[in-house]
């Protein structure tokens, strides 16, 4: 095992080799701050040693880190703020996290790229959309192969060996090293969800076939299932670029993850699902839903806020998202309408000609969860690894989920009660359980949140988490490295598919145009990407 000093010297050598050492002072080399000079993170990044403690702790021992991860609208974490102090005590590291808008990952990636270009890379952050590959090849993120077992043994043990082997096989430098911490999908989180209470109100059974499903959607459209006397129901829908409507593709055996077409084995070979007959048939069906006003007519205009707002207001009959996340929607629906909604798991439907072939796509090897900057001094490098190790300590997950008393939860009669989400006052919590927990542990955490008044919401979430697993399949693209898309950014970003899928569904293009899309996709780099993907598949499945 190499020494701490040797590891630091190796990291430093990598930085010098690409001429980025000049940027180090911005996130830890001098101990005077995290990346950036914006109001959100400039003053907050002052090193703990330079600021007297205000809570009685020895701040000189606290190393501050600038940490970025998904934030769906909550407040950031400034130095000496309540959550900063809690994490400093609980995790032994000062966590500073500026608010960065997520917006499906688009704005987050834009802001992250700006920081990286300015030489102000966060100490520890969640990469997005394959950015970790270029960062690894350029020496901007740390080689964790030797560091993890020594400085983050909890994280090293938490990720299964077979998943680490996939990460090594996908090393963009070709050395078989580890440059990122993967999330691990011990269970699939997403599923189709349908208003079971609406079905009951209309005397309908849970649909299991496409024909039954269409009848249900028509009843949702025409028969006022929410009982407010208005024709305001949205039978089903999704978001721009055909995202978060996977339930309409699943029945055709289309490998798709949160609206991103993926890879699976079709006719004996690994193939991009968007160019298959399965996808063509799915789009033809979805077009009929749009034509009959069973699909939200604003689907391709909805951003996250707009689509979530419709669900919150109690007018959406069927949507696709995390099964365990229903409790947030249920609370909002009850507040808005007084109804105790029941969003139950929608079975993967039996589509004509595809009976028994449908599934919910999952990947055991999840998206990269964390990378560590190579542009930091030894003290901050070791602190980054310490934070990773603390996040992998499952004994801390329950407390991390609860957050802060008075901000995220309250105590009544000795029992913790989760407070309603209020993004205007609540700070964004670290959530390692979302990235690593197995089903049983995740259900336990969910049910801990419930009180006498709202336990029904969390029980629905726990129920949905378990019921959806029967429809899940690990797809052939599990672990496929984003490096197969090198030099083909439009294919990586599904640009051509978004255009054709949108226009086919809304009727601008006839379904026959799908064949033109397939031809263009292969000619614009799809042939080369497919060749690389199949070579990878043959190598890891030999």
N, C-alpha and C positions, 0 to 999 in steps of 0.2 A: 504494500500500500504506500503510495507516495505521500509525502508530508504535506501539511497545510501550505507551507511556504513554496514547495515545489508546484503544487496545484495553482497557487496564485501566480507564480512566475510563468507557468504555461499559458494561463489566461492572458497575462500581460503581454507575452510574446505574440500571441495571436492578434491582440489589439494593435501592436506596433507594426505588424506585417501589413496591415491595411490602412495605416495612417489615421486612426481614429482616436488616438490617445488624447488629443487636444480637447475632446468633448467630455472627458471623464469628470472634470470638476463640477459638471452640472448635476451629477446624480450620486455623488458619494466620495469622489477622490479626495476632496478637501474637507469633507464632513460638513459642508455648509449648505447643503440643500439638495432637493430632488429636482427632476427636470422641470423646465418651464419658467416663464416669468409672468404668466397670466394671473389675474386676481384669484383664480380658483386654486392655484397651487404654488405661487411664488413665495409669499410670506410663510405659508404653512410648511414649507420644505426646510426651514431653518433647522440645523442639527439640534438634537435634544440637549447636547452638552452646552450649547450656547444660550439656552433658555432655562431659567430656574423652574423647577417643578412647582406646580400649583396645587398638587393633590397629596403632598407628603411623600411621594416616591422619590427614589434617587434617579433623577432623569439622566445623569451622566452615564448611566449604564444602559440607557435605551438608545438603540440605533434606529434612526428613522429611515423608512423605505418608501419610495413612491411606487404604488401598486395600482395597476389598472385591471379591471375585469368588468363583466356585464353589469350595466346599471340601467334599469328600466324606468328611470325617472325619479329615483330617491336622491336625497341630498348626499353630497360627497363627504369625505372625512378630512377635516382640517386638523392641523396640529392643536393639541390640547382641547379638542372638542370631546364631547362625552364618549363617543365610540372609540376615538383615538386612545383615551385614557384606559378604557376597558380592555382594548386589545393589547396595549402596552403591558398591563398587569397580567392578563390571561395568557398571552402568547409570547411575551418577552421581547416584542419588537414594536416599534412605532409605525403604525400603518397610516400613511397619508394617501388619500385617493381623491383626486379632483373629479367633479362631476363631468362626465363625458357622455353626451347623448348616444344612445345605442342605435335606435332606428333601424332595426333588423341587421345591425352590424355595419351598415354603410357609413354612417357618420363617425362611428367609433374608429373604423379603419382609416378614414380620412384624417382624423385628428392624430391617430397613432403614427401615420406616415409623416405628418408634419413634424411631430416630435423627433422621430428618427432622423429625418432629413436635417433637422437643426442640431443634431448631435445631443439630443436631450432624451434619450431612450429611458423609459421607466426601469427601475431596478428589477421588478418582477411584474409580468403582465400576461394576460391571455392573448395569444395571437389570433388572427382571424384570416380566413380566406386564403390560406397557404402562404402567408407572409413569412412564416418561420423557415421555409426552405431557403429563400434568398438570404435571410439573416444568418442562418447557419453557414451557408457557403461563403459569406462575407466576413465571418468571424465576429459578428455583432452580438451573438448570444453564446452563452457558456456551454462548453462540452461537459455534460453532467455524468458521463459514464463512470468516472472514478469518484466524483463528488457525492453522488446520492448515497451509496452504501455507507460512507463515513459520516456525512453531515446531515443526511435526511433518511435515516434507516426506516422510520415509520412509512415514509412515502415509497421507499424501495420495496418494502414488503407488501404494501397495500395493492400495488399494481401487479397482477399475475405475471408469472414468468413468460407465458406464451404471448402476452400483450407486449412485454418488453422486447421479445424477439421480433415482433412485427415492427416495432419502432426502430430497432437496429437495422432491420432489413430495408427500411425506408429512409435511412440516413442519406440526405441529399449530397453529402460530401463523399459518399461511397466507402466510408471507413468502418461502417457497422457500429457507429457510436450513437449515443443518446443526446439529443439536443432539446427535447421537450417532454413534459409530463403529459401523458394522454389521459383524457377522461376515460372511465371504464363503464360501459353500459351493462351492468349486471342484470338490468331489466329494461324493457322498452317503456319510455315515458309517454309517447304520443299515441293518440287513438281518436276515432270518431266518437262524438258525443251527441246525444239526441234528447230532447225534452220528453222524458218518460211521462211526466205529469200531463203534457199535452196529449200524448197518446191515450192516456186514461180518460182525460176529459172528453175525447172524441170517440171513445170505445174502440180504439184500434190496438192491434197487437204489434209487438216489436217486429219490424220488417227483417227478413232474412234473405230475400231475393230482390233483384233490381226492380222487378215489376211491383212488388209490395212496397218498396221504398218510394217509387214514383207516386203511387197512390197516397202514401202518407204525406209526401211533400205537397200534393195538390190539396189535401185536407187542411194542412197547415196554412196554405195560401187562402183558402176559400171559407173555412168554417170557424174562424175567430177562436182558435184554441186558447188564447190568453184571456178571453172573456171581457175585453175592454170595449167591445162594440165598434172597434175600428179595424179596417183592413190594413193593419200595419205590420203584420207578421212577415218575416224574412225566412222562407223555408230552409234554405241553406246558402252557403256562400264561402268566400275566402278573401284573399288579399291580392294586391297588385302582383303581376308576374306569376299568377296562378299559384301563389304560395298559400300554405296552410289550408289546403283543400284536398289533402292526400286521400281522404276517404272515398273520393270519386275516382281515383286512379287505382286504389288498392284492389278493388274487385276485379280488375283486369290483369292482375299479376305484374303491375308496373313497379319496378324498384324506384322508390321516390322517398326522399327524407326531407320533411318540412317544406315541401314544394320544390326541392332540388332534384331533378332526375338523376338517378344513380346507375350503378352497374350491377348486373346479375347475369347468370348463365341462361342464355336463350339458345335453343337448338344446339346445345352442347358446347357453346363458346361464350366467354365473357363478352358482354355487349352493353353499350350505352342504352339504357331503357328508352330514352326519348326517340330513338330511331326504329323502334320495333313496331310490329303490327299491333301489339298490345296497346301501345300508346296511341296509335291511330284510332283504334276502336274506342279507347277511353275518351279522346277528344270529341269524337263524333257524338258520343252519349252526352257529354257535358254541354255540347252545343245545343242539344235538344232541351236540356234543363234551362239554359239561358233563354232560348227561344220561347219557352212556355212560362217564363218568369218564375221559375222554381229556384233558380240561382240568382242571388242578389245582383241586380242590374248594375250596381256600382262595384262589383267584385274587383275589377281591374283598375279601379281608382282608389280603393280602400288602402290606406296605410294602416299600421298597427293601431294607432289611436282611433281611427274611424271605425275599424272593424270591431275592436274591443268595445268601443262605445255602444255599438248596436247590441252586442251580447249583454253588456251591463244593463241596458235599458229594458231587457226582457222581451225582445221581439224576435230573437233568432231561435229557430227550431233545432238546427243541427249545425255543428261546427267541428273543426279538427284542431286539437291542441294537446297539451299535457293533461292526462286524465286526473292527475293529482292536483292540478291547479284549479279545479272547479270551485273550490271553497271561496276563492276571491270573487268569482263571478256570482255565485249564489248569494253572498252577502250583499253585493251591489243590487242584484235583482230584487231581493227582499226589501231593501231600502227604497228602491225606486217604485216598486209596484205592490209590495206587501205579500207577494207570492213566495211560497217555499218551493222553489223550482227543484226538479230532479233531472239532472243531466246524467243519463246512464250511457254505458258503452254501446255504441252502434256496432253490431256484428259486421265483419267483412262480408259484403253481400255476394250472392251468387249471380253473376252476370251471364247472359246467354252465350254459350260457347266457351265459357271460362269457369264452369262449375268446378269447385275444388282447387282452383289455381290462384285464388286471391290471397293476399297476406298484407300485414303491416311490416314495412321494412325496418330492420334494425342492424346496427353494427356493434359488435362487442368492443372493438377498438374505437373509442370515441374520438371526437375532435381534440386537438391539442388544448390542454387546460392551462398550462403555464410554461413560460420560458423565462430564463434568467439572463439579465444583461451581462455581457462580457466587459462592458464599459464602466466598471466600478472597482473601487479598491477592495483589498482583501477583507476588511471589516464588514463592508456592505455585502460583499459576495457571500460571506459566511452567514450574515444575518438573513439574507434572502433564502438560503438553504434551511436555516433554522425555522423561518416562517413556513416553508413547505412542509417541514417535519411536523410542526405543530398542527397544521391543517390536516395532516394525515392521521392524527391521533384521534381515534373514534370516540374516546372518552370525552372529548371536547365538543363533539358535534351538536349535542342537544343544547348546550349553553350558547353556542354560536347561532343556532337557529332561533332561540328565544330572543337574542339581542339584549337590549337594555330595558330594565324596569323603568316605566314611566314614558318611554319612547316607543318601544315595540310591544310591551306587555305590561299588565298590571297584576297585582296579587290581591285576591279576595278570599277571605276565610282560609288563608294558607295555601291557596291554589293559584297557580299562574294562569292568566287568561290573556290570550293574544289580542292585542288591540287592532281595530280595523286599519287597513293600510292607509296611510296619509303621507303622500310623497312630499308634501310641503314642509314636514317637520321630521320625518324619519330618515335616518342615515342608512346608506346602502350596506347591508351586511355581507360578510364573507360566507360562502355557501358550499363548502367542500362536499357536503352530503349529496348535493345535486349531481356532482361529478363522479362520485365513487360509491355511494351507498347501495347495498343490495335491497331487494324488495322488502324483506321483513324489517330491516332497520328503517327504511324510508317510511313504511307504514306506521311504525312506532313513533317516529318523529312527528308525522302528520297528526296522529291521534292525540299526542301530547298537547296540541294547540287548543283542543275543544273545551268549551265551558258548557254548563247546563243549557244555555240558550242557543249555542251554535254548534254543538257537537254533531248534529245531523249533517252539517256542511262537510266536516272533516271525515265523517263516516262514509259519505258518498265518495270523497276523494280516495280513501283507502280501498273501498270496494272497487272503484274503477281501475285502480292500479293493478289489482290482481286479476280482474275479469278480462282485461285486454290482452293479457299475456298469451292466451290460447290462440290468438290470431297472428302471432309474431313469427317472423322468419329472419335468420341471419343471411343477408344477401352476399352475393359473390364479391361485391366491391368492398367488403369489410377490410379495412386496413390499406386500401389502395392509396398510394402516396400522391399528393397533388403535383409532384414533379413530373408525372406523365403528361401534364398540360404545359410544361415548359415550352415557351415560344408560341403558345396558342391561347392567349388570354381570353379571347371571345368564347372559345369552347369551354374553357374552365368556368367562365361566368354564365354559361348557358344563354348567351346573348341571342343567338339565332332561334333557339327554342322558344324563348319568351315571346319573341315577335310573332312567330307562326302560331304558337299555342293561343295567344291572346286573340289574334285576328280570326282564327278558325272558330274559337268558342263564340265570339260575338257576331260572327257571320260575315265579316269583311272578306274573308277567304272561304271558299268551299273546302270541304274535307279533302278533295283531290289534291289540293295544294300541299298536303302533307308529304307527298312523294317528292315534290320539289325541294322541300326542306331537307329531307334525308339526303338527297343528292348534293345539295349545297354543303351540308354538314361534313360529309365525307371529303368533298373536294377542298374544303377550307381548313383541313388539318385533321379531320376526324379519322381518316385512314391511319395517319401516323400515330395519333393518340391511342386508337384501338390496338394497334400493333404493340405499343409499349405496355398498355394495360394487360394484354394477353400474355406478354412475356413475363410480367410481374406475377400474374396469376399462376402461370405454369411453374414459376420458381418457388413460390411460397406454398403451393399445394402439391409439390412433387412427392 
